[in-house]
Amino acid sequence: MAILIQNGEIVTSDSRQRADLYIENETITRIGAGLTAPPGADVVDASGKLVFPGFIDPHVHIYLPFMSTFAKDTHQTASIAALIGGTTTYIEMCCPSRMDDALEGYQLWKAKAEGNSACDYTFHMSVTKFVEATESQLREIVRDGITSFKIFLAYKNFFGVEDGEMYRTLALARELGVIVTAHCENAELVARLQERLLAEGKTGPEWHEPSRPESVEAEGTGRFATFLENTGAAGYVVHLSCEPALKAALAAKERGVRLSVESVLPHFLLDQQYAARPGLEGMKHVMSPPLRARRNQQVLWNALGSGLIDTVGTDHCPFDLEQKLLGENAFTQIPNGMPGIEERVNLMYTYGVRRGSLDVHRFVDALSTRPAKLFGLFPRKGTIAVGSDADLVIYDTSYKGSLSAKTQYVNNDYNAFEGLEIAGRPSVVTVRGKVQVRDGRFVGESGRGRLLKRKPQLA
């Protein structure tokens, strides 16, 4: 069905205008004042509201076998939660472990998502080892439309790669013209620090952060950048959490390394004290890199506002309270991760745009346009233009509410941001021209989403 969106204020990464939008055949076909709709078209009145391009979460985990358990979401529950929060495309980390076959893992992740996602999606393909078969498998995966890799410089013997494997991955990526995303820590140091703390009887969640301190993240960031510099590959640091790591990334950028930076929602709003709470309350907020000292938050906001931090993701990775209790006797056994795919847009708008830390255009850029450009989705996604997919978020800036596990859509029995107030939420959300959300309720088609196949774009 054709849709006419009238009377809204269209806001993109670089423009703002009052205009109508006409949508047919899944794309935006006209933008202008005073557009009229043919008989049978659905007319949506966006008076008093902002119209954003659909938001893109560049870092989520949905299907994930990890630390003796599985993340709780399905592609149906996660995608619906994403849409409720204004995210119309997500990029999932496809994460077979070192013990698994990469190509088989890729096919498994694809099968889990196919026909089950309410919004569009694609993958970062994790390279968790580099053996004889890896190169040919990665070439096949790239031919299938996946043009970003993921490496872990953490989780030794499970996801983590050695330096030699990182070099080979980056060299291949440079040849293929794909970007490599990286979890930047130092796996050996983390393992040694964990061992020492446990030996000292320091077993609670408050010891998770000291086991992977800021210096360890900074070292991993600098090492990744050095490998990029010497292979010519393009890289992207995921979930950067602290000032020392940011300084390492910016130093690399200044000397010409092709490096982009992502930070994630929790590190802007939650600090180390959340995970330092005793028992289960602290376990809820264990993630890696950990929540940091509060002094880092303003550093991240400033860097985001100026564009030094390129994007904001979530590292969405939901585990229930019972799963978190697997680490009751040792913080090393707490499943790492928190949910956030539903909350990202509203919290970044409320605590960034509304509170003056973030220009509204930079908000759109960081949460939509720049992820689209970095990962080969622009201009199909990430903007509002004739010919672009009609992924739109009609945003009600007058809405006021608060976050709670009782009202969330994500398949998780706690909310990491419980009680935080929000000022604004999506009123209508479309995916390729179909209304999927109205006034905080999912009203659409649960299998609407498609796998977005991309082409290499880096020289």
C-alpha positions as CSV (number, residue, x, y, z in Angstrom):
1,M,0.0,0.0,0.0
2,A,1.2,3.5,-0.8
3,I,1.7,5.8,2.2
4,L,1.7,9.6,2.4
5,I,3.3,11.1,5.5
6,Q,2.1,14.7,5.9
7,N,3.1,17.7,8.0
8,G,6.2,16.3,9.6
9,E,9.6,17.9,10.0
10,I,12.2,15.8,8.2
11,V,15.5,15.6,10.0
12,T,18.6,13.9,8.5
13,S,22.3,14.0,9.3
14,D,22.7,17.3,7.3
15,S,19.3,18.9,6.7
16,R,16.0,19.8,8.3
17,Q,12.8,20.7,6.4
18,R,9.1,20.6,6.7
19,A,7.8,18.4,3.9
20,D,5.6,15.5,3.0
21,L,6.8,12.1,2.0
22,Y,5.2,9.7,-0.5
23,I,6.1,6.1,-0.4
24,E,5.3,3.3,-2.9
25,N,6.9,0.0,-3.8
26,E,8.9,0.0,-0.5
27,T,10.8,3.2,-1.4
28,I,10.5,7.0,-1.0
29,T,9.3,8.3,-4.3
30,R,8.5,12.0,-3.6
31,I,9.5,14.6,-1.1
32,G,7.9,18.0,-1.1
33,A,5.3,20.4,0.3
34,G,1.6,19.8,-0.2
35,L,1.8,16.3,-1.7
36,T,-1.5,14.6,-2.3
37,A,-2.3,11.0,-2.1
38,P,-4.2,8.9,-4.6
39,P,-7.3,7.0,-3.6
40,G,-6.5,4.0,-1.3
41,A,-3.2,5.4,0.0
42,D,-2.6,5.4,3.8
43,V,-2.2,8.9,5.1
44,V,-0.2,9.5,8.2
45,D,-0.4,12.8,10.0
46,A,3.0,13.7,11.4
47,S,2.1,17.2,12.7
48,G,4.3,18.3,15.5
49,K,6.6,15.4,15.1
50,L,10.1,14.8,13.7
51,V,10.6,12.3,10.9
52,F,14.0,10.5,11.1
53,P,15.5,7.9,8.8
54,G,15.2,4.4,10.3
55,F,18.0,3.9,12.9
56,I,20.7,1.3,12.5
57,D,22.2,-0.7,15.4
58,P,25.6,-1.7,14.1
59,H,26.4,-4.1,17.0
60,V,23.9,-6.7,18.4
61,H,24.0,-10.3,19.5
62,I,20.8,-12.3,19.1
63,Y,21.7,-16.0,18.6
64,L,24.7,-16.4,20.8
65,P,26.1,-19.5,22.5
66,F,28.3,-18.0,25.2
67,M,29.7,-18.9,28.6
68,S,27.8,-22.2,29.0
69,T,24.5,-20.7,28.0
70,F,22.6,-18.9,25.2
71,A,21.5,-15.3,24.8
72,K,17.8,-15.1,25.5
73,D,16.4,-13.3,22.4
74,T,15.1,-14.8,19.3
75,H,15.2,-12.9,16.0
76,Q,11.5,-12.3,16.4
77,T,11.7,-10.9,19.9
78,A,14.8,-8.8,19.3
79,S,13.6,-7.3,16.0
80,I,10.2,-6.3,17.4
81,A,12.0,-4.7,20.4
82,A,14.3,-2.9,18.0
83,L,11.4,-1.5,16.0
84,I,9.5,-0.4,19.2
85,G,12.6,1.6,19.9
86,G,13.0,3.0,16.4
87,T,15.8,0.7,15.0
88,T,14.8,-0.6,11.6
89,T,18.1,-2.3,10.7
90,Y,20.5,-4.2,12.9
91,I,23.9,-5.8,12.2
92,E,24.3,-9.0,14.1
93,M,27.6,-10.5,15.1
94,C,27.8,-14.0,13.6
95,C,30.0,-15.7,16.2
96,P,31.1,-19.3,15.8
97,S,33.7,-20.2,18.3
98,R,37.3,-21.4,17.7
99,M,35.9,-25.0,17.9
100,D,33.3,-24.4,15.2
101,D,33.5,-24.3,11.4
102,A,33.2,-20.8,10.1
103,L,31.1,-21.5,7.1
104,E,28.8,-23.8,9.0
105,G,28.4,-21.1,11.6
106,Y,27.5,-18.5,9.0
107,Q,24.8,-20.8,7.5
108,L,23.4,-21.5,11.0
109,W,23.1,-17.8,11.9
110,K,21.5,-17.1,8.5
111,A,19.0,-19.9,9.1
112,K,18.1,-18.6,12.6
113,A,17.2,-15.1,11.2
114,E,15.6,-16.0,7.9
115,G,11.8,-15.4,8.0
116,N,11.9,-14.5,11.7
117,S,13.0,-10.9,11.8
118,A,10.5,-8.0,11.7
119,C,13.1,-5.6,10.4
120,D,16.0,-5.8,8.0
121,Y,19.4,-7.1,9.1
122,T,22.9,-8.2,8.0
123,F,25.9,-9.7,9.7
124,H,29.5,-9.1,10.7
125,M,31.3,-12.4,10.2
126,S,33.5,-13.3,13.1
127,V,36.9,-14.7,12.4
128,T,37.7,-16.7,15.6
129,K,40.6,-18.7,14.1
130,F,42.6,-18.7,10.8
131,V,43.3,-22.2,9.6
132,E,43.8,-23.7,6.2
133,A,40.1,-23.5,5.2
134,T,39.4,-20.0,6.6
135,E,40.5,-17.9,3.6
136,S,38.3,-19.8,1.1
137,Q,35.4,-19.7,3.5
138,L,35.7,-16.0,4.1
139,R,35.8,-15.4,0.4
140,E,32.6,-17.3,-0.1
141,I,30.9,-15.4,2.7
142,V,31.9,-12.1,1.2
143,R,30.6,-13.2,-2.2
144,D,27.3,-13.9,-0.4
145,G,27.1,-10.2,0.6
146,I,28.7,-10.0,4.0
147,T,31.4,-7.3,3.8
148,S,32.5,-6.8,7.4
149,F,34.5,-9.1,9.6
150,K,34.7,-9.2,13.4
151,I,37.7,-10.3,15.5
152,F,38.1,-10.6,19.3
153,L,41.3,-9.6,21.1
154,A,39.7,-11.1,24.2
155,Y,38.0,-14.4,25.3
156,K,41.2,-16.4,25.0
157,N,40.7,-20.0,23.6
158,F,37.0,-19.3,22.7
159,F,36.5,-16.3,20.4
160,G,40.0,-14.7,20.7
161,V,42.5,-14.7,17.8
162,E,46.3,-14.6,18.1
163,D,48.3,-11.8,16.6
164,G,49.3,-13.9,13.6
165,E,45.6,-14.7,12.9
166,M,44.7,-11.0,13.2
167,Y,47.4,-10.2,10.6
168,R,46.1,-12.8,8.1
169,T,42.5,-11.6,8.6
170,L,43.4,-8.0,8.1
171,A,45.5,-8.8,5.0
172,L,42.7,-10.7,3.5
173,A,40.2,-8.0,4.3
174,R,42.4,-5.4,2.7
175,E,42.5,-7.5,-0.5
176,L,38.7,-8.1,-0.5
177,G,37.8,-4.5,0.4
178,V,35.9,-5.2,3.6
179,I,36.1,-3.6,7.0
180,V,37.2,-5.4,10.1
181,T,35.5,-4.7,13.4
182,A,37.4,-5.5,16.6
183,H,36.8,-6.1,20.3
184,C,40.0,-4.5,21.6
185,E,41.4,-5.8,24.9
186,N,44.5,-8.0,25.7
187,A,43.3,-11.6,26.2
188,E,46.5,-12.7,28.0
189,L,46.5,-9.8,30.5
190,V,42.8,-10.4,31.2
191,A,43.3,-14.1,31.8
192,R,46.3,-13.4,34.2
193,L,44.4,-10.7,36.1
194,Q,41.4,-12.9,36.5
195,E,43.5,-15.7,37.8
196,R,45.2,-13.5,40.3
197,L,42.0,-11.9,41.6
198,L,40.3,-15.2,42.1
199,A,43.3,-16.6,43.9
200,E,43.0,-13.7,46.3
201,G,39.4,-14.6,47.0
202,K,38.0,-11.7,45.0
203,T,35.0,-13.4,43.3
204,G,32.2,-10.9,43.2
205,P,31.0,-8.8,40.2
206,E,32.8,-5.8,41.5
207,W,36.1,-7.4,40.5
208,H,35.1,-7.8,36.8
209,E,36.2,-4.3,35.9
210,P,39.6,-4.6,37.7
211,S,40.3,-7.8,35.8
212,R,40.1,-5.8,32.5
213,P,41.1,-2.3,33.4
214,E,41.3,0.7,31.1
215,S,44.9,0.1,30.3
216,V,44.1,-3.3,28.9
217,E,41.5,-1.9,26.5
218,A,43.9,0.9,25.5
219,E,46.6,-1.6,24.7
220,G,44.3,-3.7,22.6
221,T,43.0,-0.6,20.7
222,G,46.6,0.5,20.0
223,R,47.7,-2.9,18.9
224,F,44.7,-3.3,16.5
225,A,45.5,0.1,15.1
226,T,49.2,-0.9,14.6
227,F,48.1,-4.0,12.7
228,L,45.7,-1.9,10.5
229,E,48.6,0.5,9.8
230,N,50.9,-2.2,8.6
231,T,48.3,-4.1,6.5
232,G,46.5,-1.2,5.0
233,A,43.2,-2.6,6.1
234,A,40.2,-0.5,7.4
235,G,39.1,-1.1,10.9
236,Y,36.3,-0.3,13.4
237,V,36.7,-0.4,17.2
238,V,33.6,-1.8,18.8
239,H,32.2,-0.7,22.2
240,L,35.1,1.7,23.1
241,S,34.5,2.6,26.8
242,C,37.2,4.9,28.2
243,E,39.5,7.8,27.6
244,P,42.8,5.9,27.3
245,A,41.3,3.7,24.6
246,L,39.9,6.7,22.8
247,K,43.3,8.4,22.9
248,A,44.9,5.4,21.3
249,A,42.3,5.3,18.6
250,L,42.6,9.1,17.9
251,A,46.4,8.9,17.8
252,A,46.0,6.2,15.1
253,K,43.5,8.3,13.2
254,E,45.9,11.3,13.3
255,R,48.7,9.3,11.7
256,G,46.4,8.2,8.9
257,V,45.2,4.8,10.0
258,R,41.8,3.9,8.6
259,L,40.0,3.5,11.9
260,S,36.4,4.3,13.0
261,V,35.1,4.2,16.5
262,E,31.9,2.9,18.1
263,S,30.8,3.4,21.6
264,V,27.7,1.7,23.0
265,L,24.7,2.9,25.0
266,P,25.6,1.6,28.5
267,H,29.0,3.4,28.6
268,F,27.3,6.8,28.1
269,L,24.8,6.4,30.9
270,L,25.9,3.8,33.4
271,D,29.1,3.7,35.4
272,Q,31.3,1.2,37.3
273,Q,29.2,1.5,40.5
274,Y,26.3,-0.4,38.9
275,A,28.4,-3.5,38.5
276,A,30.0,-3.0,41.9
277,R,26.7,-3.7,43.7
278,P,26.7,-6.9,45.7
279,G,25.3,-10.1,44.2
280,L,22.8,-10.3,41.5
281,E,22.3,-6.5,41.2
282,G,26.0,-6.2,40.2
283,M,25.9,-9.2,37.9
284,K,23.1,-7.6,35.9
285,H,25.5,-5.0,34.7
286,V,28.6,-7.1,33.8
287,M,29.7,-6.6,30.2
288,S,33.0,-6.4,28.4
289,P,34.6,-3.9,28.2
290,P,33.2,-3.2,31.7
291,L,31.2,-0.2,32.8
292,R,33.9,2.4,33.7
293,A,34.5,5.2,36.2
294,R,32.0,8.0,35.7
295,R,34.8,10.5,34.6
296,N,34.8,8.7,31.2
297,Q,31.2,9.5,30.4
298,Q,31.7,13.2,29.6
299,V,34.7,12.3,27.5
300,L,32.6,10.0,25.4
301,W,29.8,12.5,25.0
302,N,32.2,15.2,23.9
303,A,33.9,12.8,21.4
304,L,30.5,11.7,20.1
305,G,29.3,15.3,19.7
306,S,32.4,16.3,17.7
307,G,32.3,13.2,15.5
308,L,35.5,11.6,16.9
309,I,33.3,8.7,18.0
310,D,31.6,7.7,14.8
311,T,28.7,5.6,15.9
312,V,26.6,4.4,18.8
313,G,25.5,0.8,19.0
314,T,24.3,-1.3,21.9
315,D,26.2,-4.6,22.1
316,H,22.8,-5.9,22.8
317,C,23.3,-9.3,24.6
318,P,20.4,-10.3,26.9
319,F,20.8,-12.9,29.6
320,D,18.2,-13.6,32.3
321,L,18.8,-13.3,36.0
322,E,19.1,-17.1,36.4
323,Q,21.8,-17.1,33.7
324,K,23.7,-14.3,35.4
325,L,23.7,-16.4,38.6
326,L,26.0,-18.8,36.9
327,G,28.7,-16.5,38.1
328,E,27.5,-16.5,41.7
329,N,30.8,-18.0,43.0
330,A,33.2,-16.4,40.4
331,F,32.8,-13.2,38.4
332,T,34.5,-15.0,35.5
333,Q,31.4,-17.2,35.1
334,I,28.9,-14.3,34.8
335,P,27.6,-14.2,31.2
336,N,28.8,-10.9,29.8
337,G,26.3,-8.6,28.3
338,M,23.2,-6.5,28.7
339,P,20.1,-5.8,26.6
340,G,19.7,-2.4,24.9
341,I,18.4,-2.7,21.4
342,E,15.0,-1.3,22.5
343,E,16.3,1.6,24.5
344,R,19.1,3.1,22.5
345,V,17.3,5.7,20.4
346,N,15.1,7.0,23.2
347,L,17.9,7.3,25.7
348,M,20.4,8.9,23.3
349,Y,17.7,11.4,22.3
350,T,16.7,12.1,25.9
351,Y,20.1,12.3,27.5
352,G,22.0,13.6,24.4
353,V,19.7,15.8,22.2
354,R,17.3,17.0,24.9
355,R,20.0,17.7,27.4
356,G,22.2,19.5,24.9
357,S,25.1,17.1,24.7
358,L,24.3,16.1,21.1
359,D,23.2,18.0,18.1
360,V,20.2,16.4,16.5
361,H,22.0,16.0,13.1
362,R,24.9,14.3,14.8
363,F,22.4,12.1,16.6
364,V,21.0,11.0,13.3
365,D,24.5,10.6,11.9
366,A,25.8,8.5,14.7
367,L,22.7,6.2,15.0
368,S,21.8,5.9,11.4
369,T,23.8,7.6,8.6
370,R,27.3,6.8,9.5
371,P,26.7,3.1,10.3
372,A,25.0,2.9,6.9
373,K,28.0,4.5,5.2
374,L,30.6,2.5,7.0
375,F,28.9,-0.9,6.4
376,G,27.8,-0.5,2.8
377,L,24.1,0.3,3.3
378,F,24.0,3.9,2.2
379,P,22.0,5.5,0.6
380,R,19.5,2.6,0.7
381,K,19.5,3.0,4.4
382,G,20.5,5.8,6.7
383,T,18.9,8.8,5.0
384,I,15.6,10.2,3.7
385,A,15.9,10.7,0.0
386,V,14.1,9.7,-3.2
387,G,15.0,6.2,-4.0
388,S,16.0,5.2,-0.4
389,D,14.2,2.5,1.4
390,A,11.1,3.8,3.2
391,D,12.5,3.0,6.7
392,L,11.1,5.9,8.7
393,V,10.7,6.9,12.3
394,I,8.0,9.4,13.1
395,Y,9.2,10.7,16.5
396,D,6.9,12.1,19.2
397,T,9.1,14.6,21.2
398,S,6.3,15.3,23.6
399,Y,6.1,11.8,25.0
400,K,7.3,11.2,28.5
401,G,7.7,7.9,30.2
402,S,10.2,5.6,32.0
403,L,11.8,2.3,31.2
404,S,10.9,-0.9,32.9
405,A,11.2,-4.7,32.5
406,K,7.5,-4.8,33.0
407,T,6.8,-3.0,29.7
408,Q,9.7,-4.0,27.5
409,Y,9.5,-6.2,24.4
410,V,13.0,-7.7,24.6
411,N,13.0,-11.3,25.8
412,N,14.8,-10.6,29.1
413,D,13.6,-10.5,32.7
414,Y,15.4,-7.3,33.8
415,N,16.0,-3.9,32.2
416,A,19.6,-2.6,32.6
417,F,18.2,1.0,32.6
418,E,15.3,0.3,34.9
419,G,13.5,3.5,36.0
420,L,15.4,5.9,33.7
421,E,13.0,8.5,32.3
422,I,12.7,9.2,28.6
423,A,11.4,12.3,26.8
424,G,10.4,11.1,23.3
425,R,9.6,7.9,21.5
426,P,8.6,6.6,18.1
427,S,5.0,7.2,17.2
428,V,5.1,5.4,13.8
429,V,7.9,3.1,12.5
430,T,8.0,1.8,8.9
431,V,10.1,-0.9,7.3
432,R,10.3,-0.5,3.6
433,G,7.0,1.3,3.5
434,K,5.1,-0.9,5.8
435,V,3.9,0.4,9.2
436,Q,5.3,-1.9,11.8
437,V,4.9,0.1,15.0
438,R,2.2,2.6,16.2
439,D,2.3,4.3,19.5
440,G,4.6,1.9,21.2
441,R,2.9,-1.3,20.0
442,F,4.0,-3.7,17.3
443,V,1.2,-3.9,14.7
444,G,3.2,-5.3,11.7
445,E,4.5,-8.4,10.1
446,S,7.0,-10.4,12.2
447,G,8.8,-11.9,9.1
448,R,9.1,-8.6,7.2
449,G,12.8,-8.3,7.5
450,R,15.3,-9.2,4.8
451,L,19.0,-10.1,4.8
452,L,20.8,-7.1,3.3
453,K,23.5,-8.2,1.0
454,R,26.3,-5.7,0.5
455,K,29.1,-5.1,-1.9
456,P,32.8,-4.4,-0.9
457,Q,33.3,-0.7,-1.0
458,L,36.9,-0.1,0.3
459,A,39.9,0.3,-2.0
